[in-house]
Amino acid sequence: MADTINSPAQVYPDSKVLTSVLTTTKASVVSTVFACNQSTTKTTVRVSVAKNGEADARKQYLYYDTEVPANDSLAFTVGVTLAIGDVIRVYSDNGMVSFNVFYLGVS
């Protein structure tokens, strides 16, 4: 089997709700997570990786309350490797942030 470039995983979560954006169905490599603040005020975001879908825990956070300026985006280029069942979760303080996760499924 060949490696698979996937469409980005996308989510626009409600304010202050930790939301799953990607649950892997095969080993994967995440290249970049984008957070786009669509508000006229700054906000903060969080990005975590839960091994095998474990419950939320402080050890999982890659970014925690990282500021995103008004009407701006941040690109987190991470190169994270994930096993089957791992989950990327995101959170925004204002509920006006779209998240896009670009990843490659590995055979």
N, C-alpha and C positions, 0 to 999 in steps of 0.2 A: 504494500500500500504506500501511497505517496503522502507527503505532508499536505495539509489542507489550509489554504488561506481562507479565513471565515469573514463574513460580513461583520462589521463591528457590532458588539453587544451594546445596546443603548437603553438608557432609562432616564426618566425625569421624575425623581422621587419627591414626595411631599416633604414639607418643612420638618426637620428634626426627626426623620424616620430613616433608620438604617435599612437599606434596600439592597437585595441581591441583584447584581447586574449580569453576572456570569457564573454558571455552574458548569464545570468542565465535564464533558462526556468522554474525553480521551486526553492523554497527556498534551499539554499546550505550553506555548511560550507567549507571554504577553509583552508586546513591545511598548505600547503607550496607552496611558489613560488620560483622556481629555476631560476637563471640567470647564464648562462654559456658563459663566454667570450672566443671566439675561435680565438682571436688575440694574437699576440706576444707582444702587448703593452696594458697597462691598459686602462680602459674606465670607463664611468659612466653610471648608469641606473636609471630609474624612474619607480615606480609602483603606480598606483592610482586606486581608486574605485569610480565610478560614480553612485550615487543613481539614479535608474530608467533611466539610460542612459543619464543623464544630460550632457550638454556641459562641456568641460574641465574647471576646476577651481582650484585655489590653495588649497582650503579646502579639496580636494579629495586625496591628496598625502600621501601615507604611507612611501615612500622612494623617495628622490629627490636628484639627482646627487650623488648617493652612488657609491663609487669606487669599481670596480671589477678588481683584479689583472690580469695580462696577463696569458692566458692559465689556468684560474681558474674559479671556480663557487662560487656563494653565495646562501645559502638557507635561505629564509625569512620565518620562521615559525610563522604564524600570527594568525590562529584560527579565521578568519574573518567570520561573518555571513552575508549572502546576501539574499535579497528578489528577487522575480521574476522581471526580467528586469534590475537588477544591472549589471554593466559592469566593468571588470578589464581591465585596459589599461597599456601598458608597452612602454618603450622607451629606446633606447641605443644611446650613442653618436657616436659610430663607425660603427654601422650596422653589427656587427659580433657577436651578442649575441643571443643565443636561450633562450626562456623562456618556462618553463613548470609549469603549475598550477595544483596541485592535490586537488581534492575537492570531497565532498559527497553531493549528492542531498537528501534533507530531505522531507519526505511526510507529 
